[in-house]
Amino acid sequence: MFKTAIKTPNFFRTFSSLPNLTSCITSLQLSAHQANLQQGKKLHSYMLVNGFLTSPIAITSLINMYSKCNLISHAFSVFNSSPSQPNVFAYNAIIAGFIFNDMLKPALQVYEKMRLAGVTMDKFTFPCVVKAFSGCENFLGLKKVHGLVFKLGLDHDLFVGSAVVHGYLKFELMADAHQVFDEMPDRDVVLWNAMINGYAQIGEFGNALDCLQKLRADGNAPSRFTMTGTLSVLTLKGDLYNGKAIHGLVAKMGYLSGIAVCNALIDMYGKCKCFLDALDIFEVMEVKDIYSWNSIIGVHQQSGDHEGTLKLFDRMLRDKVFCPDLVTFTTVLPACAHLAALRHGKEIHASMITKGLGKDDGEDRVGDTYINNAIMDMYGKCGCMREARLVFDHMSSKDSASWNIMIMGYAMHGFGNDALNLFHKMCEVNLTPDEVTFVGVLSACNHSGLVKEGEEFLSQMKSKYKVSPTVEHYTCVIDMFGRAGLLNQAYGLLSEMPIEANSVVWRAFLAACRLHGDANLAEIAARRVIDLEPEHCGSYVLMSNVYGTLGRYEEVSDVRLNMRQQNVKKTPGCSWIEFGNGVHVFGTGDRTHLDEDLIYSELNSLYMSMGLCHMT
């Protein structure tokens, strides 16, 4: 009888330097900190094979790792499959995991199970439970927990007391919060921080800043957490002046070495539209974490610097220190959509699938619908409606935004019938169309020449679907009439619409007049749009083109003279191409690209081959 040799899997050999449970726990903690799910799963397998899962600390560490990697279903499975009765640490880990994944009701269900099992809560249980009851707006539950805190003699514990203070402030019960605060025998900076952050979250910014002053007057030194709390207040207020003052205080106290403080400063400067200041702080940080990268990438995306967003993302990948998470991907995908950077978008999608993010396989993971919507939007904006539809069809949970993205995607690319068919399916599944839905539907009719259908939808919006048409809806229909050459109908609707027309509507009508060479109506539209938005170059250019098409060159000169007198300049055109290691943007006559000489040399060669004049 022959025996088959059993080979050790390759990924087990990776952990040959982990001979004991302690080393495995340390590695699990690192995987949790870096949200490295792949590494964490390998460790789980290794510990299972080596019989380490009989240890309560191993169970707790695994729960924590899966929770931090946004795979709460696996964390709960580990909790339930524990060979022994879960202890207080395991309960605390799974409750904290549910809260970390924004699943407050399951956290409270585990808390009730913990009580029924007779497991005594400790000072680490209550802050999580208080947060869960506060998040669920369950005031009665919060009061009961507060009573239990007294019963167990933890009412003077600073961390528990701070959580209760913060919980009461979330319900705007300032008197109750102050009573708990006043009865604490010691008021250290942790308790003051609870007051500052609690006031900040309910918009009581003045009280939050008063607490900061009282903290310092009491002789307490503000901690790093105090600074982050105060900066969050100033960020929400958009108070750049005091934000800079806190920045100075942070530097004076030597807190600029703290990652959390620097992240808060990046966020503050970004929200106050001081993008270069935010980037300066990021660049001088000696140590960065995933939140640092997400913050600065988010700042670039908020500023409209989509190219910079992708460059920072590529730099993050090259550094290989932190793996992108859900926040990173949802920040970068809109940049790919805006630039039509399909290769980047596909690589991001592939990376997400590898990490188990957005993979709709029935798992109850936070953000699946949101992230799949972002993927669909990217494919739609890049013109890949087949890929967008595949994502859509495989989603088990769709919201209104999911349907709207698909309808708008079909509309943008001229698939009018597909857009309308999807709209009817949306109504069949009892989802109520909203204003955004009808912008997509009317755009579909516009871009596909479905004039009759577009008229019917506009007339039925309020009567049948209970949606009041906005200026965006009228703009779609007026543009639809204009494209179809029905200028008189477009002008009639524009004149009779119950909403005051803005410059966008008139410019759409002006563009239609230019398309069909109607100078009389174009002059009416041009006067209105220039009155509404005299600094916009598009109106002058369109009017000039109308006159040029009709051979009225004196009027063309008059328009251009008027532009110079009004100091209106045409925004230079630009284009971008996805090539090599990123997206390259070129403006008209651009001479700023690093490979300028090579590019123009190649362009000259092409022109020479075509028998055209030499480029200068």
N, C-alpha and C positions, 0 to 999 in steps of 0.2 A: 504494500500500500504506500502510495507516494504522498508526501506532504507538500503543500504549496507554500512557497516562501511569501511572507507578508512584508511588503515594502512600506516604509514610512512615507506618508505623503510629503511632497516638497514643502508645503507651507508649515508642517510641523518642524521641519529642520530649521526653519527661520527662527524658532524659539528655543534653539539648543542652549542659549545663554540664560534661559529662565528655568532653573532647576527646581525652584520652590514657589509656594503660594505667594509669598511676599513680593517676589519679583513680578509675578503675574498681576497682582493688584496694582503695583506701581505702573506697569505698562497699560493696564485698563484705565487708570486715572488719566494718563497722558492721552490715550485715545479719546476719552470723553472730552478733555480740554480742547483737543484739536478737531473734534467732531469727525474723527477718522473711523467711519463705520466698517470699512473693509478690514482694517487692522483689528478692530474690536471683535468682529466675527471670527477671525482666525484665532484670537486669544480664547474666545469662548469654546471653540472646538478643541483647542489644546488642553484647556482646563477640564473639559468633559472627559477626554480620553485619559487624562492622568488622575481622575478621581478627586479633583479639587472642589467640586461643586457641593460637597457636603458641608463646607464651611459657610457660616452665615455671612461673614465679611465678603466672601466671593460672590454670593447672591446679591448682596447690597451693591457691590461694585459693578456687577453686570447690569443691574437695573439702572444705575446711574449712567453707565456708558450708553445703553440703548436710548435712554431718555434724552441725553444731550445730542444724540445723533438723529433725533426726531423720528425714532422708530418705537413709539410708545407701546405698540401692540406686542413687540418682542419683549420689551421691559416687563409688561404685565404677564406675559407667558412665563418668563423666568420667575417672577414673584409667585405665580400660582403653582409652578412645578417644584417649588422648594421642597426638599425631602423632609424637612422638619417644619414645625409651626413657625411662621414668620415672626421675628422679634420686632421690637420697636424701631430698630434701625432700618429693617426692610420696609416696614410700613412707612416710615418717614421718607425713604428713598422713592417709593412708588408714588406717594402723595405729591412730593416735590416734582417728580417727573411729569405727572399729569399737569401740574400747574405750569411747569416750564413749557409744555406743549399747548398751553392755553385751553386745557380741557378741565374746567373747574368742577363741573357736575360729577364726572367720574372720580375726581379727587375726593369729593365729599362722600361719595358712596363707599370708597375705601375707608374713609375716616369712620363712617358708621359701622362698617365691618370690623374695624379695629376695636371700637368700643364694645361691640357684641362679643368679640373674642376675649375680652377682659385684659387686653394689652394696655398697660398704663402709659399714657402720653407723657412726653417730656418737654423740655423747653425748646426743642427743635421742631416738635410737632405743631405747636400752637401758632407760630408765625405763618406757617403754610396754610393752616386751616382758616385762620383769620383772613388771609388774602383770598382764599377761595370763596368764603361767605361774602366778603366785600365785593368781589368780582361778580358774583351771582346776584348782587343787590338783595341779599337775604339778611335783613337787619335783625330779625328774631334769632336766626342762627348765630349771628355775631354776639348778641347779648348772652345767649346760652353758653357759648364758648368762654366768654368773659367770666361768667359765673363759675365754670369749671376750673378756670385759671385760679380763682380765689380758693376753691375747694382743695386744689392740689398744692396750695401755698406758693404759687409761682407769680403772684401778683406784683412782687417787688423785683422780679427779674427784668433787667433792662431791655433785653431783646424781645421778650414777650410783651412787656409794657409798650415798647416802641411800636410793635405790630398792632396792638390794640388802639393806640393813639392814631396811627395812620388809618386804621379801619374806620374809626369814628369820623375822622375828617373826610373820608371818602363819601360818607353819608351826610356830610356838611353839619354834623353834630359837634359844633365847636365847643359847647359847654361841657359835653361828656369827655371830649378829648382833653380839654384843659384840666378837668377833674382828675383823670388818670395821671396826667402829667404832674399836677401839683402834689399828688399823693406818693409819688415815687421818692424814696429816701435819698437817692443819688440821681442827679441830673447831669449825665455826662453828654458828650457830643453825639452819641448814638441817639439819645432821646430827642435832642434838639434837631437832629437830622430828620427824624420822623415828622416833627412839626413842620419843618421847612418843606419837605417833599410832599407832605399831605396837603398843605396849603397850595402848593404849586399845582397839584393835580386837579384841584377844584377851582382854579383860576383866581385864588386869593393871593395875588402876587405881592400886594402891599404887606399883608400879614407875614408872608414868607420872608420878605426882606427885613421886616421888623424883628423876626426871630433870629436872623443872622446877626443883627446888631446887638440883641440881648444876649446871645450866646457869647459874643466877644466881651460884652460888658460884665458878664458873670465870671470872666477870667478863663473861659474855655478857649482853647486854640481850635479853630476850624480844622476839620479833618479833610482828607481828599474827597470823602463822600459828601461833606458839606459843600465843597466847591462844585462838585458835579450837580448836586441838587440846586444850588443857586444858579449855576449856568443854565440848567434846564428851565428855570423860571425866566431868565433873561432871554433865552432862545424863543420861548413861547411868546414873550412880549415883543420880540424883535428889537430889544433895547441894546443897540450896539455900543452906546456910550458907556453904560455901566458894565457891559460885557468886557470891554477893554480894561475897565478899572479892576474887575475881578481877575482878568488875565495878569495884570500887574501884581496883584496880591498873591496869586498863585506862584508867580516867578519869585517873589520876595520870600515866600514860605518854603521854597524849594520843592514844590509839588509838580514841577514840569517833567520830572522823571516818571511820574505815574501815568500809566497807559490810559486809565479811565478818565483822568482829568484832561489829558490831551485830546482824547476822543470827544469829550464834551465841548472843548474849545473848537475843534474842527466843525462839529455840528452847529455850534453857535455862529461861527463866522460864515458857514455855508448858508444857514437860514437867513442871515442878515445880508446875503449876497456879496460878502467879502471873500471871493473865491481864492484870490491869491494868498490872503492871510491864512486861510484854511490849509492850502497846499504847503505854505512855509512851515506850519506846525507839523504837518505830516512828515515832511522831509527831514526835519531835525530830530524826530523821535528815534531814539536808539533802539527801542524795542517796540514792536507793533504787534497787535493781535488781529483777529478776523474782523472785529468791530472797527478797528482803525481803517482797514482796507475798505470795508463796506461804506464807512462814513465818507471817505474821500472820493470813492467811486460815485457814491450818491450825490455828492456836491457837484461833481463834474456833469452828471446827468441833469441835475436841477438847473444848472447854468446853461444848458443847451449845448454843451461841448461834448457831442456824441463821439467824435473822433478821440478826444482825450479820455473818455470813459473806456473805450475799447483798448487804448494804449495802456491804461492803468491795469485793466483786467489781464492783459497779456503779460504785463510786468509781474503781477501777482502770481500768475501761473509759472513764470520763469523762476521766481524765487523759491518755489516748491517748499515753502515753510507752512503755509496754511492752505487747506483745500477750500474752494468756494462753497458756500452754503446756500440755502434757499434765498436769503436776502440778497446775496451777491448776484445770483442768476436772475432774480426778478428785477434787479437794478440794471443789469447789462443787456438783457433781452430787448427792452425798448430802444436802446441805442442801436442795436443790430437792425431793428425794425425801421428806425428813422433813416439809417444809412443804406438800407437794403443790403446789409452785409450778410449774405446768405451763408457763406462758408463759416463765418464765426458763429452764426445762429445754429447751424447744424452741429458744429463741434460742441457747443454748449448743451444742446439737446442730448447728444450722445453721452456727454459727461454726466448729465442729470440722470439718464437711464442707468448708467453704471452705478451711480450712488443711490439709486432707488428713490429719487425725487421726481414727483409728477408721474410716476408709473402707476397707472390706475388699475390695480389688480384686486380691488376690494378691501385693501388695508385702509384703516381709518387714520390717515395721516393728515396733519394740519397743513393747509395751504395747497392741497392737490388741485383743487378747482382753480385757485388763483394762478398757480404756476402754469397749469395747462392752458389757461386763457392767454397768458403771456406768450407761450410757445405758439399758439394758434395765431395770435396777432403778428408775431414775427414772420411766420410763414406767409400769412396773408399780405403783409406789407411788402414782402419780397416777391410776391406774385406766384407763390407755390400753393395754389388752392387745393391741389390734391393732397399734399402733406398736411395742410391745415385741416382738411376734412377727415383724414385718418385719425388725427388727434381728437377731433370733435366726436367722431363716432365711437371711439374707445373710452370716452369719459362716462363713468357710471353716474356721476353727479354733475349736472350742468345748471348754471344760474343764468339770469337774464343776460349778463355780460357775455357768456359763452355764445349764445344765439346771436347777440348783436355783433360780435366780432366776425362771425362767419357771414352774416348778412352783409355787413359793410365790406368785407373782403371780396365777396362775389360782386358787389356793386362797383367797387373801385376798378375791377378788371373787366367790366362789361358783361358779366354773366348774370344778366337781369332776371331771366327765368329761374335760374338756380336760386337767386336771392329771394324771389317771391315764393317759390316752392318751400323754401326753408321757413319763411315767415308764416306760411299757412300751417306748417308742421308745429311751429312754436305755439300757435294759437290752439292747435289740437291737443297739445299736452297741458293745456290750461295755464300757460305762462302769459301774464299780461304784458303786452308790448308797451314800451315807454317812449319818451321823446327820442332817445337815442335810436331805438328800433326804427322809428319812422324816418329819421335822417337817412339811415341805411336803405330803407325801402324806396324812398323818393329819389335817392341818389342812384339806385339801381334802375329805376324808370328813366331817369335823366340820361345816364350813360348808355342805356340800351335802346333809347328812342321809343320807350313805351309810354307815349304821351297820354293816351286814353286812360291807361291804368294809373298813371301818376295823378291825373285830375281826380279820379274816383277816390284814391287813397286820401288826398288832401281834403275832399269834401266829407269823407267818412271818419276822419280822425276824431273829431269831437263828438259826433252823433253816435257812432258805433263803438269806438274804442275809448272814449272818455279821455282823450289826450288833446290838450289845447295846442294848436299849431304855434310855433315860435318863428322868429325871423329866419332861423336856419332852414326850417321846412319851406317857407315861402321862397327863400333863395334857391333851393333845389328846383322847385317847380318853375320859377321864372327863368332859371338857367335852362331848364328842360324845354320850355317854349322857345327860348332864344336859339338853342342848338337846332331845333326843328324848323327854324325860319318863321315861327309864329310871333313876330315882334309886336304886333298890335295886341295880341292876347297877353303877352308878357308885360307890356306897358300898362294894359288895363288892370291886371292883377296887382302890379306894383303900385298903381295909383289908388286902388280900392282896398288894399289889405288893411286890416284893423290895427296893425302894429306899425309904428313909425319905422320907415325903411332906413337902414344904416348904409355906410359907405360900401360894405361888402355886396349888398343887394344891387346897388346902382352900378358897381363895377362889373358885376356879372352881366347885367343888362348892357352895359357899354361894350363888353367883350363880344356879346351877341350882335350888337349893331356893327361892330368892326368886321365880324365874320361875314355878315351879309351886306356890308357896304351901305348901310342906311345912315347918311350923314346927319339928317335932320333930328332923328331920335338920338343919335350919338351925341349931338351938341347939348340936348336936354340932359342926358345922363351925365355928361362930362361936367356941366355946370353944377349939378347937384353933388356929385362926388367930390369935386374940388372944394365946394363950400364946406362939406362935411369933414374932409381930410386933405387939406391943402398941401401937406408935406409929403404925401404918398406919390412916388414917381410913376406907379403903374397906370394911373388915370391919364397922365400927360402922354405917356408912351402909346397907350391905346388910341387916344384921340389923334395923335400924330400919324399913327398907322392908318387910321380911317381916311384922313386927308391925303396921305401919300398914295393909297390905293385908288382914290378918285382923281389923282393928278392935281390936287389943289395945293401946290407946293408953297404958295405964299402963307396959307394957313399953317402948314407944317413949320415954317420959319417962325410964325407968331407963337405957336405952342412952345417951341424950343426957347424963344426969347422969354416967354412967361416963366418957364422953368428956371432960367438963369436969374431972373428978377426975384423969384420966390426962393432962390437958393436951394432948389430941389435937384438932387442928383440921383441918377439911376444907379441902383445897387448892382455892382458887378456880378455877373453870373458865375456860378461855380459848379463843379462836378466832382465826383469821387469814384474811385475804383478800388475794389478789394483785390489786393495782389500781394504775394509774398507773405510777410509777417504782419500785415495790418491793412488798414484802410487809408488810402492816400487821397487828400483833398487838393483840388487845383482851382484857383480863381482865374478870371480872364487876364491873360498876359502875365500869369504867375511866374515869378523868378525866385521864389523863396524855398523851393524844394531842394533837399540836400543833393539829389541827383540831377539837378537842373541841366548841367552841361550835357550829360549823357542823354537825357530825355530829348532836348532840343536837337542834338546831333542826329539822333535816330529819326526824329520828325523831319528834319531837313532832308535826310536820305530818302524818306518816303516821298516827300514832295518832289525831289529830283527825279525819282523813278516814275512819278506820275506826269512829269513834264511841266510841273508848276514852278512858280517863282520860289526863290530861296527865302526861308524864314529868317527873320532877324530877331 
